[in-house]
Amino acid sequence: MKLIATFLTKMILIRFGAILFGLSAFVLTLEVVSFLTEIAKIEDNTLYAVGYYCLMRLPAIVSLFLPTSLLLALLLTITELSYRNELTAIWATGISPAGVIVMLLPMALVIGGFHYLINDQVIPSTAPVLRQWGIGDYATRKLSSDVNQPIWIRSGNDLMRADHVTADGETLEGLILFRREPSGQLKEQLFVKNAYQNEGRWLLNDVTIYYSTGEQPTHLANMVYDGEMRLASNKIASPEEMTLQELGTFVAHDGFGVRPAYVYDTWWQKRLTPVFTAIVMIALVVPLGTRFRRGGGLGLIFAAGVGLGFVYFVGEGIAMTMGEAGSVRPWLAAWGPILLFAALAVVLLARTDQA
């Protein structure tokens, strides 16, 4: 049993690595050829610039093609085993498709964990560099070089606009604070020369308060703001490029007014799915291998596997779009396709056990 598990895992991992490397290298080569002029401007040494760009882009490309590579590796392994009648020998030992899935669970956990780490740690660290370069898809997301670009902040019902934020995020200058009722109606407008953090609180200096009731404005040399002000910088405004912890912070603070909280909640839920996606891929493909008990139909089964994978990834993309738009609940957008195809895998397994 252990020998068969090692044999299958080794076959799948070899093909998985080869496919993932081939797809990633192909896409990177196309990007380098297409944007070579812009890439060459990164460093004086063009060769070094190309290598640096590839290093920064590789994590996102690997993350994109990793599930597809796993699916193709599984299908190729099943097809090759059937062609050499080795799959028939595996079934003859009495091992069920469910048993094979259990054998491959450690591999699914490793691949899924690797995918999670890329999405949660590596991509968030490379994204700011890519946005700063503004090459290719990042041209529309290029970071502004204007350090005085205004930033909007939200704290509960209050909204704030700061003309300038220091690099450490500890001091705000030219702050306008809109204090609102729970219903959203404006009750006060504060013009603040500067604000800075002190022992976890925000101290406002040179404050002028205007009231919606028409009372005379009040001027204060300083005051303490009792709300919680946490900055939502452009660096982490794109949810797919944020860590799980950052996404959780945005969810807890209603998106800081940058985007609706459900957008970040959708991506927070999605960030937890890679391991389960790998398991579902295995659970879908292995039952198809039972069709090879008597041989034949390899091309048909391979096409069926690719078709299922295509439908899964398209459905996943549609579900995420609906989740970001608020059309469905975040958990349903992130987990819906996985639960649906997991149910399909259970049906396929049940049918193979009855065959």
C-alpha positions as CSV (number, residue, x, y, z in Angstrom):
1,M,0.0,0.0,0.0
2,K,2.7,2.5,1.0
3,L,4.8,1.5,-2.1
4,I,1.8,2.2,-4.4
5,A,1.2,5.6,-2.7
6,T,4.9,6.5,-3.1
7,F,4.8,5.4,-6.7
8,L,1.7,7.4,-7.6
9,T,2.9,10.5,-5.8
10,K,6.2,10.5,-7.5
11,M,4.7,10.1,-10.9
12,I,2.2,12.9,-10.3
13,L,4.8,15.3,-8.8
14,I,7.3,14.8,-11.7
15,R,4.6,15.6,-14.3
16,F,3.2,18.4,-12.1
17,G,6.6,20.1,-11.9
18,A,7.3,19.7,-15.6
19,I,3.9,21.2,-16.6
20,L,4.1,24.0,-14.2
21,F,7.6,24.9,-15.2
22,G,6.7,24.7,-18.9
23,L,3.6,26.9,-18.6
24,S,5.4,29.5,-16.4
25,A,8.4,29.7,-18.6
26,F,6.3,30.1,-21.7
27,V,4.2,32.9,-20.2
28,L,7.3,34.7,-18.8
29,T,9.1,34.5,-22.2
30,L,6.1,36.0,-23.9
31,E,6.0,38.9,-21.4
32,V,9.7,39.6,-21.6
33,V,9.5,39.7,-25.4
34,S,6.5,41.9,-25.4
35,F,7.7,44.4,-22.8
36,L,11.5,44.1,-23.2
37,T,11.9,47.9,-23.8
38,E,10.2,48.7,-20.5
39,I,11.9,46.0,-18.6
40,A,15.3,47.2,-19.7
41,K,14.7,50.5,-18.0
42,I,14.5,48.8,-14.6
43,E,18.3,48.4,-14.3
44,D,21.2,49.6,-16.4
45,N,22.2,46.0,-17.1
46,T,19.5,44.6,-19.4
47,L,20.2,40.9,-18.5
48,Y,19.9,41.7,-14.8
49,A,16.7,43.6,-15.4
50,V,15.1,40.7,-17.2
51,G,16.1,38.3,-14.5
52,Y,14.8,40.6,-11.8
53,Y,11.5,41.1,-13.6
54,C,11.1,37.3,-14.0
55,L,11.8,36.8,-10.3
56,M,9.1,39.3,-9.3
57,R,6.5,38.0,-11.8
58,L,7.1,34.3,-11.3
59,P,5.1,33.9,-8.1
60,A,1.9,35.3,-9.6
61,I,2.3,33.2,-12.7
62,V,3.0,30.0,-10.7
63,S,-0.1,30.7,-8.6
64,L,-2.2,31.2,-11.7
65,F,-1.2,27.9,-13.4
66,L,-0.7,25.7,-10.3
67,P,-4.2,24.2,-10.1
68,T,-4.3,23.6,-13.9
69,S,-0.9,22.0,-13.8
70,L,-2.1,19.6,-11.0
71,L,-5.1,18.7,-13.0
72,L,-3.1,17.9,-16.1
73,A,-0.5,16.0,-14.1
74,L,-3.2,13.8,-12.6
75,L,-4.8,13.1,-16.0
76,L,-1.5,12.3,-17.6
77,T,-0.6,9.9,-14.8
78,I,-4.0,8.1,-15.0
79,T,-3.7,7.9,-18.8
80,E,-0.1,6.6,-18.7
81,L,-0.9,4.0,-16.1
82,S,-3.9,2.8,-18.0
83,Y,-1.9,2.6,-21.3
84,R,0.7,0.3,-19.6
85,N,-2.1,-1.7,-17.8
86,E,-0.6,-0.7,-14.4
87,L,-3.8,0.9,-13.4
88,T,-5.6,-2.4,-13.9
89,A,-3.0,-4.0,-11.6
90,I,-3.7,-1.4,-8.9
91,W,-7.4,-2.1,-9.0
92,A,-6.7,-5.8,-8.9
93,T,-5.0,-5.4,-5.5
94,G,-8.4,-4.5,-4.1
95,I,-7.6,-0.8,-3.6
96,S,-10.7,1.3,-4.2
97,P,-10.7,4.8,-5.8
98,A,-11.4,6.3,-2.4
99,G,-8.3,4.5,-1.1
100,V,-6.2,6.0,-3.8
101,I,-7.5,9.5,-3.0
102,V,-6.6,8.9,0.7
103,M,-3.1,7.9,-0.5
104,L,-2.7,11.1,-2.4
105,L,-3.9,13.4,0.4
106,P,-0.4,14.2,1.8
107,M,0.6,15.4,-1.7
108,A,-2.6,17.5,-1.9
109,L,-1.8,19.1,1.5
110,V,1.8,19.9,0.4
111,I,0.7,21.4,-3.0
112,G,-2.2,23.2,-1.4
113,G,0.0,24.6,1.4
114,F,2.6,25.7,-1.2
115,H,-0.1,27.5,-3.2
116,Y,-1.4,29.2,0.0
117,L,2.1,30.4,0.9
118,I,2.7,31.9,-2.5
119,N,-0.7,33.7,-2.4
120,D,-0.4,34.9,1.2
121,Q,3.3,35.7,1.6
122,V,5.2,35.9,-1.7
123,I,2.7,37.7,-4.0
124,P,2.0,40.5,-1.4
125,S,5.8,41.1,-1.1
126,T,6.4,41.3,-4.9
127,A,3.2,43.3,-5.9
128,P,4.5,46.7,-4.7
129,V,7.6,46.4,-6.8
130,L,5.6,45.4,-9.9
131,R,3.2,48.2,-9.4
132,Q,6.0,50.7,-9.1
133,W,7.4,49.5,-12.4
134,G,4.0,49.7,-14.1
135,I,4.8,47.1,-16.8
136,G,2.1,45.1,-18.6
137,D,-1.0,44.5,-16.5
138,Y,0.4,46.7,-13.8
139,A,0.5,49.8,-16.0
140,T,-3.0,50.8,-14.7
141,R,-2.0,50.1,-11.1
142,K,1.3,51.9,-11.1
143,L,2.0,53.7,-7.7
144,S,1.9,57.4,-7.8
145,S,5.2,59.2,-7.2
146,D,3.3,62.1,-5.6
147,V,3.8,61.6,-1.9
148,N,1.3,64.3,-1.2
149,Q,-1.5,62.5,-2.9
150,P,-4.6,62.7,-0.6
151,I,-5.9,59.6,1.2
152,W,-9.3,58.8,2.5
153,I,-9.8,57.0,5.8
154,R,-12.9,55.7,7.6
155,S,-13.5,55.2,11.2
156,G,-16.9,53.9,12.1
157,N,-19.4,56.4,10.7
158,D,-16.7,59.1,10.3
159,L,-14.9,59.8,7.1
160,M,-11.5,61.6,6.8
161,R,-9.4,63.1,4.1
162,A,-5.7,63.8,4.7
163,D,-3.6,65.9,2.3
164,H,-0.4,64.1,3.3
165,V,0.5,61.1,5.3
166,T,4.1,60.5,6.5
167,A,5.8,57.3,5.3
168,D,5.4,55.7,8.8
169,G,1.7,56.4,8.8
170,E,2.0,58.1,12.2
171,T,1.3,61.7,11.2
172,L,-1.5,63.2,9.1
173,E,-1.4,66.8,7.7
174,G,-4.2,68.8,6.2
175,L,-6.9,66.6,7.7
176,I,-10.6,67.1,7.2
177,L,-12.8,65.0,9.4
178,F,-16.5,64.5,8.7
179,R,-18.3,63.3,11.8
180,R,-21.7,61.6,11.0
181,E,-24.7,60.3,12.8
182,P,-25.4,56.6,12.7
183,S,-27.9,57.4,9.9
184,G,-25.1,58.9,7.8
185,Q,-26.2,62.5,8.3
186,L,-23.3,65.0,8.7
187,K,-23.2,66.6,12.2
188,E,-19.7,68.1,12.4
189,Q,-16.9,69.0,10.1
190,L,-13.4,69.4,11.5
191,F,-10.5,71.1,9.8
192,V,-7.2,70.0,11.4
193,K,-3.7,71.2,10.7
194,N,-2.1,68.0,11.7
195,A,-2.7,64.8,13.7
196,Y,-0.3,62.3,15.2
197,Q,-0.5,59.1,17.2
198,N,0.3,59.1,20.9
199,E,-0.1,56.0,23.0
200,G,-2.6,54.5,20.6
201,R,-4.7,57.7,20.3
202,W,-4.8,60.4,17.7
203,L,-4.0,63.9,18.9
204,L,-5.4,66.7,16.7
205,N,-3.7,70.1,16.6
206,D,-5.1,73.5,15.5
207,V,-8.7,72.3,15.1
208,T,-11.7,74.3,13.7
209,I,-15.1,72.7,14.2
210,Y,-18.1,73.6,12.0
211,Y,-21.6,72.4,13.1
212,S,-24.4,71.3,10.9
213,T,-26.9,73.1,13.2
214,G,-25.5,76.5,12.2
215,E,-23.7,77.3,15.5
216,Q,-20.6,79.4,15.6
217,P,-17.4,77.5,14.7
218,T,-15.2,76.4,17.5
219,H,-11.4,76.6,17.5
220,L,-9.3,74.3,19.7
221,A,-5.6,74.3,20.0
222,N,-5.7,70.5,20.3
223,M,-8.1,67.7,21.1
224,V,-8.1,63.9,21.3
225,Y,-10.0,62.0,18.6
226,D,-11.9,59.1,20.3
227,G,-12.4,57.0,17.1
228,E,-10.1,54.4,15.7
229,M,-8.2,55.7,12.7
230,R,-6.3,53.0,10.8
231,L,-4.9,53.9,7.4
232,A,-5.8,52.0,4.2
233,S,-2.8,52.8,2.0
234,N,-2.6,52.2,-1.7
235,K,0.0,49.5,-1.1
236,I,-2.6,47.1,0.2
237,A,-5.7,48.3,-1.5
238,S,-5.9,45.4,-3.9
239,P,-7.3,42.4,-2.1
240,E,-5.7,39.7,-4.2
241,E,-2.3,41.2,-3.3
242,M,-2.9,41.3,0.5
243,T,-2.0,38.8,3.2
244,L,-4.7,36.9,5.1
245,Q,-4.0,39.1,8.1
246,E,-4.4,42.3,6.2
247,L,-7.7,41.0,4.6
248,G,-9.0,40.2,8.0
249,T,-8.1,43.7,9.3
250,F,-10.0,45.3,6.3
251,V,-13.0,43.0,7.0
252,A,-13.1,44.0,10.6
253,H,-12.9,47.7,9.8
254,D,-15.5,47.7,7.1
255,G,-12.9,48.1,4.3
256,F,-11.7,51.4,5.7
257,G,-14.0,53.0,3.1
258,V,-11.7,51.9,0.3
259,R,-14.0,49.1,-0.9
260,P,-17.0,47.4,0.6
261,A,-16.1,44.9,3.4
262,Y,-17.6,42.0,1.4
263,V,-14.9,42.4,-1.3
264,Y,-12.2,41.7,1.3
265,D,-14.3,39.1,3.0
266,T,-14.6,37.2,-0.3
267,W,-10.8,37.2,-0.8
268,W,-10.3,36.3,2.8
269,Q,-12.5,33.2,2.3
270,K,-10.8,32.5,-1.0
271,R,-7.3,32.6,0.5
272,L,-8.2,29.5,2.6
273,T,-9.3,27.3,-0.3
274,P,-6.0,26.1,-2.1
275,V,-5.7,22.9,-0.1
276,F,-9.3,22.0,-0.7
277,T,-8.9,22.8,-4.4
278,A,-6.1,20.3,-4.7
279,I,-8.1,17.6,-2.9
280,V,-11.1,18.2,-5.2
281,M,-8.9,17.9,-8.3
282,I,-7.7,14.5,-7.1
283,A,-11.2,13.4,-6.1
284,L,-12.5,14.3,-9.5
285,V,-9.8,12.6,-11.6
286,V,-9.3,9.4,-9.7
287,P,-12.8,8.0,-10.2
288,L,-12.3,8.6,-14.0
289,G,-9.5,6.0,-13.8
290,T,-12.0,3.3,-13.0
291,R,-13.2,3.5,-16.6
292,F,-9.8,2.0,-17.6
293,R,-10.5,-1.3,-15.9
294,R,-10.9,-2.8,-19.3
295,G,-8.8,-0.3,-21.2
296,G,-9.8,1.9,-24.1
297,G,-11.4,5.4,-24.2
298,L,-8.2,7.1,-22.9
299,G,-8.8,10.2,-25.1
300,L,-12.4,10.5,-24.1
301,I,-11.6,10.3,-20.4
302,F,-8.8,12.8,-20.7
303,A,-11.1,15.2,-22.5
304,A,-13.7,14.7,-19.8
305,G,-11.2,15.5,-17.1
306,V,-10.0,18.7,-18.9
307,G,-13.6,19.7,-19.5
308,L,-14.5,19.3,-15.8
309,G,-11.4,21.3,-14.9
310,F,-12.3,24.0,-17.4
311,V,-15.9,24.3,-16.0
312,Y,-14.5,24.4,-12.5
313,F,-12.1,27.3,-13.1
314,V,-14.6,29.3,-15.1
315,G,-17.2,28.8,-12.4
316,E,-14.7,29.8,-9.8
317,G,-13.9,33.0,-11.7
318,I,-17.6,33.8,-12.1
319,A,-18.3,33.1,-8.4
320,M,-15.5,35.4,-7.3
321,T,-16.7,38.2,-9.6
322,M,-20.2,37.8,-8.1
323,G,-18.8,37.9,-4.6
324,E,-16.8,41.1,-5.3
325,A,-20.0,42.6,-6.7
326,G,-21.9,41.7,-3.6
327,S,-24.4,39.5,-5.6
328,V,-23.7,36.5,-3.4
329,R,-22.3,36.0,0.1
330,P,-18.5,35.9,0.4
331,W,-18.4,32.4,1.7
332,L,-20.6,31.2,-1.2
333,A,-18.4,32.9,-3.7
334,A,-15.3,31.4,-2.4
335,W,-16.5,27.9,-1.4
336,G,-19.5,27.4,-3.7
337,P,-17.5,25.9,-6.7
338,I,-15.5,23.7,-4.3
339,L,-18.5,22.3,-2.5
340,L,-20.3,21.7,-5.8
341,F,-17.5,19.8,-7.4
342,A,-16.8,18.0,-4.2
343,A,-20.4,16.7,-4.3
344,L,-19.8,15.7,-7.9
345,A,-16.7,13.8,-6.8
346,V,-18.7,12.0,-4.1
347,V,-21.3,11.0,-6.8
348,L,-18.6,9.7,-9.1
349,L,-17.0,7.7,-6.2
350,A,-20.4,6.2,-5.3
351,R,-21.0,5.1,-8.9
352,T,-17.5,3.5,-9.1
353,D,-18.1,1.6,-5.9
354,Q,-21.3,0.2,-7.3
355,A,-19.7,-0.8,-10.6
